[in-house]
Amino acid sequence: MAKDKKEIKKDILNLFRTLQNEDGDVLPPELLESDYFKHLNWEEKRLYQNAVNDLISKGLVENVRGSVLRLKLTEKGADLIY
C-alpha cells in the first residue's frame, strides 16, 4: 500500500527522532535521500517534495542551504516530536 503525504511527513519527522546528535538536528543528506527516498515507489516520490514543502511551510523544519537537501528541525518541530 502506497504512503500518502501525511505518512511521508511522519516518516521524515521520525528520522529526526533517530538522530543522537547535538548539532541542531540536521538530517544528513545520505539518510534522507539515499536511505529514505530510494525506498519510495513512484507515486510516493511524487508526494515527497510536497511533504517536505509542507513541513517547511508549517515551520517544523527548515532547509539548510547547500547543493543537496538538508533539513534542520526547528524548535517548533522539536516540541512536536519530543
C-alpha positions as CSV (number, residue, x, y, z in Angstrom):
1,M,0.0,0.0,0.0
2,A,1.4,3.4,-1.0
3,K,2.1,6.0,1.6
4,D,0.2,9.3,1.4
5,K,1.7,12.7,2.0
6,K,0.8,12.6,5.7
7,E,2.7,9.3,6.2
8,I,5.7,10.7,4.4
9,K,5.8,13.7,6.7
10,K,5.6,11.5,9.7
11,D,8.4,9.4,8.4
12,I,10.6,12.4,7.9
13,L,9.9,13.7,11.4
14,N,10.6,10.2,12.7
15,L,14.0,10.3,11.1
16,F,14.8,13.3,13.4
17,R,13.9,11.1,16.4
18,T,16.6,8.6,15.4
19,L,19.3,11.3,15.5
20,Q,21.5,11.3,18.5
21,N,23.5,14.4,17.7
22,E,23.5,17.8,19.4
23,D,24.3,19.6,16.2
24,G,21.0,21.3,15.6
25,D,19.3,18.1,14.4
26,V,20.2,18.3,10.8
27,L,19.3,15.3,8.7
28,P,22.3,14.1,6.8
29,P,21.5,14.1,3.0
30,E,22.5,10.5,2.7
31,L,20.0,9.5,5.3
32,L,17.2,11.5,3.7
33,E,17.9,11.0,0.1
34,S,19.7,7.7,-0.2
35,D,18.2,5.7,2.6
36,Y,14.7,7.0,2.7
37,F,13.9,8.4,-0.8
38,K,15.2,5.5,-2.7
39,H,12.8,3.1,-1.0
40,L,9.7,5.1,-2.1
41,N,7.7,3.9,-5.0
42,W,7.0,6.2,-8.0
43,E,3.7,7.6,-6.6
44,E,5.3,8.3,-3.2
45,K,8.3,10.0,-4.8
46,R,5.9,12.4,-6.4
47,L,4.4,13.3,-3.0
48,Y,7.8,13.5,-1.3
49,Q,8.7,17.1,-2.3
50,N,5.2,18.3,-1.4
51,A,5.5,16.7,2.0
52,V,8.9,18.4,2.6
53,N,7.4,21.7,1.5
54,D,4.5,21.3,3.9
55,L,6.9,20.6,6.8
56,I,8.9,23.8,5.9
57,S,5.8,26.0,5.5
58,K,4.5,24.8,8.9
59,G,7.8,25.8,10.4
60,L,8.6,22.3,11.6
61,V,11.8,22.1,9.6
62,E,13.9,24.4,7.5
63,N,16.1,23.8,4.5
64,V,19.8,24.3,5.2
65,R,21.1,25.8,2.0
66,G,23.6,23.8,0.1
67,S,24.0,21.7,-3.0
68,V,21.7,18.9,-1.6
69,L,18.6,18.9,0.5
70,R,19.5,19.1,4.2
71,L,16.6,19.6,6.6
72,K,17.1,21.1,10.1
73,L,14.5,20.5,12.8
74,T,13.2,23.8,14.2
75,E,12.3,24.5,17.8
76,K,8.6,24.1,16.8
77,G,9.3,20.8,15.2
78,A,11.3,19.6,18.2
79,D,8.4,20.5,20.5
80,L,6.1,18.4,18.4
81,I,8.2,15.2,18.2
82,Y,10.0,15.1,21.6
